[in-house]
Amino acid sequence: MGSPSPTAAGFRLILRRPAIVLAEIAWRWSFAVAVWFLGGAFLLQYAGSLSVNTVDRLLLGTRQPALILRALHRIFHGSALRFTTSGILLAIALTVAWIVLGSLGRAANVEAMMEELGITPSPNTHRGTISSFFALNFLRAATTLAAVVAGFGAILIASGVWASTHLSAGDATRFWLATLLLVWISWATLNWLLSTSTLFVATDGVGVGAFPAISATVGWYRDRPGSVLAVGTWFGLIHGGAFLTACSAAFTVLGMAQVLGTGPTLFLELLIVAIYCAIADFLYIGRLAAYLAIIRHGEEFGLPEPQSPPPIFPFTQSTAIDQSELILSDVPLPAT
């Protein structure tokens, strides 16, 4: 009987152990709630620190674009440095919180999935696992920051090309979108590599360092590209179908806004987003479980080394021939 499909093994694991998915949702959603809360509090505090006098209120009430821009310039004058400094500090704090939560949550989930799949890691891989998760998530955060900077750089490059070559606005926009697509593909590839490397931190017997795990992931993909691409294709198609369904439901609810009202419409839109995010986390854990199934089929964890069968005709310790020993043809024939 052949081995089960890794995709089927991933779905079977998340259906048999939904607590793993719930744990993933718990740490992801708690972080998302913290981001929204702290971001909203930051904007409210910043808006409360701005001074608006009577002249500014009069200019804003004129409904004249030139006067409104002048009032906004007076209101925000001199606050850019304060806003930038506070935003950077908040971003650093949220990044550190994501690295800690992501590392602890992923370590717990990977250990639970390995236990469910019957994968026994090497005894040497238990030391330094959390620090390796920290290093990989730090690299993911650095990669995301580099992608954001590259996205803004793509705008500057497209603007410079448009100004120097006198391209049309449509051609400049297409050039910017192409550059942005390259940035996104590069970020998605690196993010996949780093997130998948967390599996080899606990399962690879070579070492638990971040860079050995990345090297093991590259070699694993090189050796089994068909299985990895098949898992990614199946889960990607299901994820894409869930995204299209969520978008269709969201636009349907938005089209019924006049009938439902503002409150119910906003509630339904948030409910659709929450359901889609839960399905995305569900599929993400399933994909990681499928990758672990591929690793389990490719390597025998915790099993003894195979012993070679004994030879049919065992040889003696010494293969030297005794010159004094008579061979069969040298034995004298008996007299007849």
VOVEXLUM-659227 format. One record per residue (C-alpha): residue number from 1; residue in one letter; x, y, z negated. Coordinates in Angstrom, 2 decimals, m for minus. Layout:
# VOVEXLUM-659227
nufi n:NUM; res:A; u:X; v:Y; w:Z
...
***
This chain:
# VOVEXLUM-659227
nufi n:1; res:M; u:0.00; v:0.00; w:0.00
nufi n:2; res:G; u:1.44; v:3.37; w:0.99
nufi n:3; res:S; u:2.01; v:6.26; w:m1.37
nufi n:4; res:P; u:m0.88; v:8.70; w:m1.77
nufi n:5; res:S; u:m0.75; v:12.03; w:0.01
nufi n:6; res:P; u:1.02; v:14.79; w:m1.97
nufi n:7; res:T; u:m1.91; v:17.12; w:m1.22
nufi n:8; res:A; u:m4.36; v:14.57; w:m2.62
nufi n:9; res:A; u:m2.10; v:14.09; w:m5.64
nufi n:10; res:G; u:m2.13; v:17.85; w:m6.26
nufi n:11; res:F; u:m5.93; v:18.05; w:m6.13
nufi n:12; res:R; u:m6.25; v:14.95; w:m8.28
nufi n:13; res:L; u:m4.00; v:16.44; w:m10.96
nufi n:14; res:I; u:m5.84; v:19.76; w:m11.22
nufi n:15; res:L; u:m9.21; v:17.98; w:m11.29
nufi n:16; res:R; u:m8.03; v:15.53; w:m13.95
nufi n:17; res:R; u:m6.22; v:18.16; w:m16.06
nufi n:18; res:P; u:m8.15; v:21.45; w:m15.69
nufi n:19; res:A; u:m6.47; v:22.71; w:m18.87
nufi n:20; res:I; u:m3.31; v:23.32; w:m16.82
nufi n:21; res:V; u:m5.22; v:25.63; w:m14.46
nufi n:22; res:L; u:m6.92; v:27.35; w:m17.40
nufi n:23; res:A; u:m3.54; v:28.00; w:m18.99
nufi n:24; res:E; u:m2.30; v:29.56; w:m15.74
nufi n:25; res:I; u:m5.42; v:31.72; w:m15.52
nufi n:26; res:A; u:m5.05; v:32.73; w:m19.17
nufi n:27; res:W; u:m1.56; v:34.20; w:m18.91
nufi n:28; res:R; u:m2.12; v:35.72; w:m15.46
nufi n:29; res:W; u:m5.40; v:37.39; w:m16.34
nufi n:30; res:S; u:m4.18; v:38.60; w:m19.72
nufi n:31; res:F; u:m1.31; v:40.31; w:m17.96
nufi n:32; res:A; u:m3.66; v:41.79; w:m15.34
nufi n:33; res:V; u:m5.95; v:43.17; w:m18.06
nufi n:34; res:A; u:m2.93; v:44.70; w:m19.80
nufi n:35; res:V; u:m1.79; v:46.31; w:m16.52
nufi n:36; res:W; u:m5.21; v:47.85; w:m15.86
nufi n:37; res:F; u:m5.59; v:49.04; w:m19.44
nufi n:38; res:L; u:m2.11; v:50.58; w:m19.69
nufi n:39; res:G; u:m2.36; v:52.08; w:m16.20
nufi n:40; res:G; u:m5.70; v:53.69; w:m16.97
nufi n:41; res:A; u:m4.46; v:54.98; w:m20.32
nufi n:42; res:F; u:m1.36; v:56.39; w:m18.64
nufi n:43; res:L; u:m3.41; v:58.28; w:m16.05
nufi n:44; res:L; u:m5.82; v:59.60; w:m18.68
nufi n:45; res:Q; u:m2.99; v:60.78; w:m20.89
nufi n:46; res:Y; u:m1.27; v:62.43; w:m17.96
nufi n:47; res:A; u:m4.48; v:64.13; w:m16.84
nufi n:48; res:G; u:m5.05; v:65.35; w:m20.39
nufi n:49; res:S; u:m1.59; v:66.92; w:m20.47
nufi n:50; res:L; u:m2.34; v:69.12; w:m17.45
nufi n:51; res:S; u:m3.40; v:72.69; w:m18.16
nufi n:52; res:V; u:m6.32; v:74.13; w:m16.18
nufi n:53; res:N; u:m7.13; v:77.81; w:m16.73
nufi n:54; res:T; u:m10.13; v:79.86; w:m15.68
nufi n:55; res:V; u:m8.55; v:80.96; w:m12.38
nufi n:56; res:D; u:m7.93; v:77.34; w:m11.38
nufi n:57; res:R; u:m11.55; v:76.43; w:m12.13
nufi n:58; res:L; u:m12.76; v:79.29; w:m9.99
nufi n:59; res:L; u:m10.51; v:78.28; w:m7.11
nufi n:60; res:L; u:m11.67; v:74.65; w:m7.33
nufi n:61; res:G; u:m15.30; v:75.80; w:m7.29
nufi n:62; res:T; u:m14.96; v:77.80; w:m4.07
nufi n:63; res:R; u:m14.98; v:74.60; w:m1.92
nufi n:64; res:Q; u:m12.40; v:76.20; w:0.37
nufi n:65; res:P; u:m9.59; v:73.80; w:1.31
nufi n:66; res:A; u:m6.87; v:76.46; w:1.15
nufi n:67; res:L; u:m7.95; v:77.70; w:m2.26
nufi n:68; res:I; u:m8.42; v:74.19; w:m3.62
nufi n:69; res:L; u:m4.89; v:73.23; w:m2.51
nufi n:70; res:R; u:m3.55; v:76.35; w:m4.17
nufi n:71; res:A; u:m5.33; v:75.46; w:m7.42
nufi n:72; res:L; u:m4.00; v:71.91; w:m7.33
nufi n:73; res:H; u:m0.50; v:73.21; w:m6.74
nufi n:74; res:R; u:m0.82; v:75.45; w:m9.80
nufi n:75; res:I; u:m2.19; v:72.60; w:m11.93
nufi n:76; res:F; u:0.45; v:70.01; w:m11.01
nufi n:77; res:H; u:3.37; v:72.46; w:m10.85
nufi n:78; res:G; u:6.25; v:71.30; w:m13.03
nufi n:79; res:S; u:4.67; v:67.96; w:m14.05
nufi n:80; res:A; u:6.23; v:65.74; w:m11.39
nufi n:81; res:L; u:9.28; v:64.90; w:m13.53
nufi n:82; res:R; u:7.13; v:63.99; w:m16.53
nufi n:83; res:F; u:4.86; v:61.82; w:m14.40
nufi n:84; res:T; u:7.80; v:60.05; w:m12.71
nufi n:85; res:T; u:9.64; v:59.39; w:m15.99
nufi n:86; res:S; u:6.54; v:58.01; w:m17.71
nufi n:87; res:G; u:5.67; v:55.87; w:m14.69
nufi n:88; res:I; u:9.17; v:54.35; w:m14.54
nufi n:89; res:L; u:9.11; v:53.52; w:m18.25
nufi n:90; res:L; u:5.67; v:51.91; w:m17.91
nufi n:91; res:A; u:6.79; v:49.91; w:m14.86
nufi n:92; res:I; u:9.88; v:48.63; w:m16.70
nufi n:93; res:A; u:7.81; v:47.58; w:m19.72
nufi n:94; res:L; u:5.25; v:45.77; w:m17.55
nufi n:95; res:T; u:8.02; v:44.04; w:m15.59
nufi n:96; res:V; u:9.66; v:42.75; w:m18.77
nufi n:97; res:A; u:6.27; v:41.55; w:m20.05
nufi n:98; res:W; u:5.61; v:39.74; w:m16.74
nufi n:99; res:I; u:9.01; v:38.04; w:m16.84
nufi n:100; res:V; u:8.43; v:36.80; w:m20.41
nufi n:101; res:L; u:4.82; v:35.69; w:m19.87
nufi n:102; res:G; u:5.57; v:34.15; w:m16.48
nufi n:103; res:S; u:8.56; v:32.20; w:m17.78
nufi n:104; res:L; u:6.79; v:30.80; w:m20.83
nufi n:105; res:G; u:3.60; v:30.01; w:m18.94
nufi n:106; res:R; u:5.38; v:28.36; w:m16.02
nufi n:107; res:A; u:7.60; v:26.28; w:m18.33
nufi n:108; res:A; u:4.55; v:24.94; w:m20.18
nufi n:109; res:N; u:2.63; v:24.19; w:m16.97
nufi n:110; res:V; u:5.54; v:22.46; w:m15.24
nufi n:111; res:E; u:6.13; v:20.29; w:m18.29
nufi n:112; res:A; u:2.44; v:19.33; w:m18.40
nufi n:113; res:M; u:2.37; v:18.52; w:m14.67
nufi n:114; res:M; u:5.51; v:16.41; w:m14.93
nufi n:115; res:E; u:3.98; v:14.49; w:m17.82
nufi n:116; res:E; u:0.80; v:13.89; w:m15.81
nufi n:117; res:L; u:2.72; v:12.71; w:m12.74
nufi n:118; res:G; u:5.00; v:10.45; w:m14.76
nufi n:119; res:I; u:8.21; v:12.34; w:m13.97
nufi n:120; res:T; u:10.87; v:11.96; w:m16.65
nufi n:121; res:P; u:13.47; v:14.72; w:m16.40
nufi n:122; res:S; u:17.12; v:14.22; w:m17.08
nufi n:123; res:P; u:18.02; v:14.68; w:m20.77
nufi n:124; res:N; u:20.46; v:17.44; w:m19.81
nufi n:125; res:T; u:17.72; v:19.56; w:m18.26
nufi n:126; res:H; u:16.02; v:20.41; w:m21.58
nufi n:127; res:R; u:18.77; v:22.83; w:m22.57
nufi n:128; res:G; u:18.58; v:26.31; w:m21.15
nufi n:129; res:T; u:15.29; v:25.77; w:m19.29
nufi n:130; res:I; u:13.63; v:28.95; w:m20.55
nufi n:131; res:S; u:16.69; v:31.08; w:m19.76
nufi n:132; res:S; u:16.69; v:29.69; w:m16.21
nufi n:133; res:F; u:13.00; v:30.57; w:m15.87
nufi n:134; res:F; u:13.83; v:34.08; w:m17.08
nufi n:135; res:A; u:16.59; v:34.38; w:m14.47
nufi n:136; res:L; u:14.36; v:33.19; w:m11.61
nufi n:137; res:N; u:11.52; v:35.51; w:m12.58
nufi n:138; res:F; u:13.97; v:38.39; w:m12.90
nufi n:139; res:L; u:15.11; v:37.67; w:m9.34
nufi n:140; res:R; u:11.46; v:37.61; w:m8.23
nufi n:141; res:A; u:10.89; v:41.01; w:m9.84
nufi n:142; res:A; u:14.03; v:42.40; w:m8.21
nufi n:143; res:T; u:12.92; v:41.01; w:m4.84
nufi n:144; res:T; u:9.51; v:42.67; w:m5.22
nufi n:145; res:L; u:11.13; v:45.99; w:m6.10
nufi n:146; res:A; u:13.40; v:45.69; w:m3.06
nufi n:147; res:A; u:10.35; v:44.96; w:m0.87
nufi n:148; res:V; u:8.55; v:48.07; w:m2.20
nufi n:149; res:V; u:11.61; v:50.22; w:m1.50
nufi n:150; res:A; u:11.92; v:48.65; w:1.96
nufi n:151; res:G; u:8.23; v:49.43; w:2.61
nufi n:152; res:F; u:8.80; v:53.12; w:1.90
nufi n:153; res:G; u:11.99; v:52.94; w:3.95
nufi n:154; res:A; u:9.98; v:51.57; w:6.87
nufi n:155; res:I; u:7.83; v:54.71; w:6.74
nufi n:156; res:L; u:10.93; v:56.91; w:6.84
nufi n:157; res:I; u:12.46; v:54.90; w:9.69
nufi n:158; res:A; u:9.28; v:55.08; w:11.76
nufi n:159; res:S; u:9.00; v:58.80; w:11.08
nufi n:160; res:G; u:12.63; v:59.36; w:12.09
nufi n:161; res:V; u:12.23; v:57.36; w:15.31
nufi n:162; res:W; u:9.03; v:59.20; w:16.13
nufi n:163; res:A; u:10.68; v:62.61; w:15.59
nufi n:164; res:S; u:13.86; v:61.78; w:17.51
nufi n:165; res:T; u:12.42; v:59.90; w:20.50
nufi n:166; res:H; u:9.08; v:61.76; w:20.84
nufi n:167; res:L; u:7.04; v:58.55; w:20.74
nufi n:168; res:S; u:3.30; v:58.72; w:20.64
nufi n:169; res:A; u:1.55; v:58.37; w:17.31
nufi n:170; res:G; u:0.20; v:54.95; w:18.30
nufi n:171; res:D; u:3.66; v:53.61; w:19.24
nufi n:172; res:A; u:5.16; v:54.96; w:16.02
nufi n:173; res:T; u:2.37; v:53.31; w:14.02
nufi n:174; res:R; u:2.93; v:49.97; w:15.76
nufi n:175; res:F; u:6.68; v:50.24; w:15.10
nufi n:176; res:W; u:5.98; v:50.93; w:11.43
nufi n:177; res:L; u:3.58; v:47.98; w:11.20
nufi n:178; res:A; u:6.13; v:45.67; w:12.86
nufi n:179; res:T; u:8.83; v:46.78; w:10.42
nufi n:180; res:L; u:6.44; v:46.35; w:7.51
nufi n:181; res:L; u:5.57; v:42.85; w:8.75
nufi n:182; res:L; u:9.26; v:41.89; w:8.76
nufi n:183; res:V; u:9.61; v:43.20; w:5.22
nufi n:184; res:W; u:6.58; v:41.21; w:4.09
nufi n:185; res:I; u:7.80; v:37.99; w:5.74
nufi n:186; res:S; u:11.21; v:38.37; w:4.08
nufi n:187; res:W; u:9.63; v:39.02; w:0.68
nufi n:188; res:A; u:7.18; v:36.12; w:1.02
nufi n:189; res:T; u:9.98; v:33.71; w:1.97
nufi n:190; res:L; u:12.20; v:34.72; w:m0.93
nufi n:191; res:N; u:9.30; v:34.73; w:m3.37
nufi n:192; res:W; u:8.31; v:31.21; w:m2.29
nufi n:193; res:L; u:11.89; v:30.00; w:m2.66
nufi n:194; res:L; u:12.28; v:31.48; w:m6.14
nufi n:195; res:S; u:8.89; v:30.33; w:m7.40
nufi n:196; res:T; u:9.43; v:26.78; w:m6.09
nufi n:197; res:S; u:12.90; v:26.69; w:m7.65
nufi n:198; res:T; u:11.25; v:26.67; w:m11.07
nufi n:199; res:L; u:10.24; v:23.06; w:m10.40
nufi n:200; res:F; u:13.86; v:21.98; w:m10.03
nufi n:201; res:V; u:14.89; v:23.67; w:m13.25
nufi n:202; res:A; u:13.25; v:20.80; w:m15.15
nufi n:203; res:T; u:13.39; v:17.96; w:m12.63
nufi n:204; res:D; u:16.81; v:18.22; w:m11.06
nufi n:205; res:G; u:19.52; v:16.37; w:m12.89
nufi n:206; res:V; u:22.36; v:18.47; w:m11.46
nufi n:207; res:G; u:21.84; v:21.39; w:m13.81
nufi n:208; res:V; u:19.28; v:23.80; w:m15.11
nufi n:209; res:G; u:20.81; v:27.04; w:m13.88
nufi n:210; res:A; u:18.90; v:29.37; w:m11.62
nufi n:211; res:F; u:21.34; v:29.15; w:m8.72
nufi n:212; res:P; u:21.66; v:25.32; w:m8.82
nufi n:213; res:A; u:17.85; v:25.17; w:m8.77
nufi n:214; res:I; u:17.73; v:27.46; w:m5.72
nufi n:215; res:S; u:20.34; v:25.33; w:m3.98
nufi n:216; res:A; u:18.37; v:22.16; w:m4.83
nufi n:217; res:T; u:15.19; v:23.74; w:m3.41
nufi n:218; res:V; u:16.90; v:24.61; w:m0.13
nufi n:219; res:G; u:18.26; v:21.07; w:0.18
nufi n:220; res:W; u:14.88; v:19.57; w:m0.71
nufi n:221; res:Y; u:13.16; v:21.61; w:2.00
nufi n:222; res:R; u:15.88; v:20.66; w:4.50
nufi n:223; res:D; u:15.43; v:16.96; w:3.75
nufi n:224; res:R; u:11.60; v:16.93; w:3.69
nufi n:225; res:P; u:10.32; v:19.78; w:5.88
nufi n:226; res:G; u:7.35; v:17.81; w:7.18
nufi n:227; res:S; u:5.89; v:17.04; w:3.75
nufi n:228; res:V; u:6.47; v:20.56; w:2.46
nufi n:229; res:L; u:4.91; v:22.20; w:5.53
nufi n:230; res:A; u:1.94; v:19.81; w:5.41
nufi n:231; res:V; u:1.21; v:20.74; w:1.79
nufi n:232; res:G; u:1.61; v:24.44; w:2.50
nufi n:233; res:T; u:m0.63; v:24.22; w:5.56
nufi n:234; res:W; u:m3.47; v:22.43; w:3.79
nufi n:235; res:F; u:m3.47; v:24.67; w:0.74
nufi n:236; res:G; u:m2.97; v:27.74; w:2.94
nufi n:237; res:L; u:m6.00; v:26.88; w:5.05
nufi n:238; res:I; u:m8.16; v:26.35; w:1.98
nufi n:239; res:H; u:m6.88; v:29.59; w:0.47
nufi n:240; res:G; u:m7.58; v:31.45; w:3.71
nufi n:241; res:G; u:m11.11; v:30.05; w:3.81
nufi n:242; res:A; u:m11.70; v:31.17; w:0.22
nufi n:243; res:F; u:m10.39; v:34.66; w:1.07
nufi n:244; res:L; u:m12.66; v:34.99; w:4.11
nufi n:245; res:T; u:m15.64; v:33.76; w:2.10
nufi n:246; res:A; u:m14.91; v:36.26; w:m0.67
nufi n:247; res:C; u:m14.58; v:39.11; w:1.85
nufi n:248; res:S; u:m17.85; v:38.12; w:3.50
nufi n:249; res:A; u:m19.65; v:37.99; w:0.15
nufi n:250; res:A; u:m18.16; v:41.33; w:m0.90
nufi n:251; res:F; u:m19.27; v:43.08; w:2.30
nufi n:252; res:T; u:m22.73; v:41.51; w:1.99
nufi n:253; res:V; u:m23.13; v:42.85; w:m1.55
nufi n:254; res:L; u:m21.78; v:46.23; w:m0.44
nufi n:255; res:G; u:m24.38; v:46.36; w:2.32
nufi n:256; res:M; u:m27.12; v:45.81; w:m0.28
nufi n:257; res:A; u:m25.84; v:48.59; w:m2.55
nufi n:258; res:Q; u:m28.84; v:50.84; w:m1.94
nufi n:259; res:V; u:m31.22; v:48.06; w:m2.97
nufi n:260; res:L; u:m29.25; v:46.75; w:m5.93
nufi n:261; res:G; u:m28.01; v:50.01; w:m7.35
nufi n:262; res:T; u:m24.56; v:51.13; w:m8.46
nufi n:263; res:G; u:m24.27; v:49.05; w:m11.64
nufi n:264; res:P; u:m25.32; v:45.65; w:m10.25
nufi n:265; res:T; u:m23.27; v:46.21; w:m7.11
nufi n:266; res:L; u:m20.12; v:46.96; w:m9.08
nufi n:267; res:F; u:m20.76; v:43.94; w:m11.33
nufi n:268; res:L; u:m21.21; v:41.58; w:m8.38
nufi n:269; res:E; u:m18.09; v:42.91; w:m6.65
nufi n:270; res:L; u:m16.02; v:42.34; w:m9.79
nufi n:271; res:L; u:m17.54; v:38.86; w:m10.15
nufi n:272; res:I; u:m16.57; v:37.99; w:m6.56
nufi n:273; res:V; u:m13.01; v:39.20; w:m7.18
nufi n:274; res:A; u:m12.78; v:37.18; w:m10.39
nufi n:275; res:I; u:m14.03; v:33.99; w:m8.71
nufi n:276; res:Y; u:m11.58; v:34.43; w:m5.83
nufi n:277; res:C; u:m8.66; v:34.99; w:m8.21
nufi n:278; res:A; u:m9.62; v:31.86; w:m10.18
nufi n:279; res:I; u:m9.74; v:29.80; w:m6.97
nufi n:280; res:A; u:m6.35; v:31.24; w:m5.91
nufi n:281; res:D; u:m4.79; v:30.22; w:m9.25
nufi n:282; res:F; u:m6.45; v:26.80; w:m8.93
nufi n:283; res:L; u:m4.90; v:26.27; w:m5.50
nufi n:284; res:Y; u:m1.52; v:27.62; w:m6.62
nufi n:285; res:I; u:m1.23; v:25.04; w:m9.41
nufi n:286; res:G; u:m2.41; v:22.34; w:m7.00
nufi n:287; res:R; u:0.32; v:23.29; w:m4.53
nufi n:288; res:L; u:2.99; v:23.12; w:m7.23
nufi n:289; res:A; u:1.65; v:19.72; w:m8.29
nufi n:290; res:A; u:1.84; v:18.53; w:m4.68
nufi n:291; res:Y; u:5.46; v:19.70; w:m4.50
nufi n:292; res:L; u:6.19; v:17.74; w:m7.67
nufi n:293; res:A; u:4.57; v:14.70; w:m6.06
nufi n:294; res:I; u:6.94; v:15.06; w:m3.10
nufi n:295; res:I; u:9.88; v:15.29; w:m5.50
nufi n:296; res:R; u:8.67; v:12.19; w:m7.35
nufi n:297; res:H; u:8.37; v:10.18; w:m4.13
nufi n:298; res:G; u:11.81; v:11.30; w:m2.98
nufi n:299; res:E; u:13.73; v:10.59; w:m6.16
nufi n:300; res:E; u:13.38; v:7.99; w:m8.94
nufi n:301; res:F; u:13.44; v:9.90; w:m12.21
nufi n:302; res:G; u:14.29; v:8.00; w:m15.36
nufi n:303; res:L; u:14.79; v:4.65; w:m13.59
nufi n:304; res:P; u:17.99; v:2.61; w:m13.91
nufi n:305; res:E; u:20.40; v:2.46; w:m11.07
nufi n:306; res:P; u:19.58; v:m0.35; w:m8.63
nufi n:307; res:Q; u:21.81; v:m3.38; w:m9.05
nufi n:308; res:S; u:23.26; v:m5.00; w:m5.95
nufi n:309; res:P; u:22.31; v:m8.69; w:m5.60
nufi n:310; res:P; u:25.06; v:m11.22; w:m6.36
nufi n:311; res:P; u:26.79; v:m12.71; w:m3.34
nufi n:312; res:I; u:25.65; v:m16.07; w:m2.09
nufi n:313; res:F; u:29.19; v:m17.46; w:m2.08
nufi n:314; res:P; u:31.01; v:m15.91; w:m5.02
nufi n:315; res:F; u:34.68; v:m15.40; w:m4.61
nufi n:316; res:T; u:37.26; v:m16.25; w:m7.26
nufi n:317; res:Q; u:39.32; v:m13.64; w:m9.03
nufi n:318; res:S; u:42.33; v:m14.32; w:m6.78
nufi n:319; res:T; u:42.06; v:m14.77; w:m3.06
nufi n:320; res:A; u:45.64; v:m16.03; w:m2.68
nufi n:321; res:I; u:46.05; v:m19.48; w:m1.06
nufi n:322; res:D; u:48.00; v:m22.14; w:m2.93
nufi n:323; res:Q; u:50.62; v:m23.32; w:m0.47
nufi n:324; res:S; u:51.12; v:m26.64; w:m2.35
nufi n:325; res:E; u:47.46; v:m27.62; w:m2.15
nufi n:326; res:L; u:46.61; v:m30.10; w:0.56
nufi n:327; res:I; u:43.87; v:m29.22; w:2.89
nufi n:328; res:L; u:41.50; v:m31.79; w:4.28
nufi n:329; res:S; u:43.45; v:m32.38; w:7.47
nufi n:330; res:D; u:46.69; v:m33.03; w:5.50
nufi n:331; res:V; u:45.23; v:m35.85; w:3.40
nufi n:332; res:P; u:46.67; v:m39.18; w:4.71
nufi n:333; res:L; u:44.11; v:m41.56; w:6.14
nufi n:334; res:P; u:43.72; v:m44.88; w:4.31
nufi n:335; res:A; u:45.27; v:m47.91; w:5.97
nufi n:336; res:T; u:42.85; v:m50.11; w:7.91
***
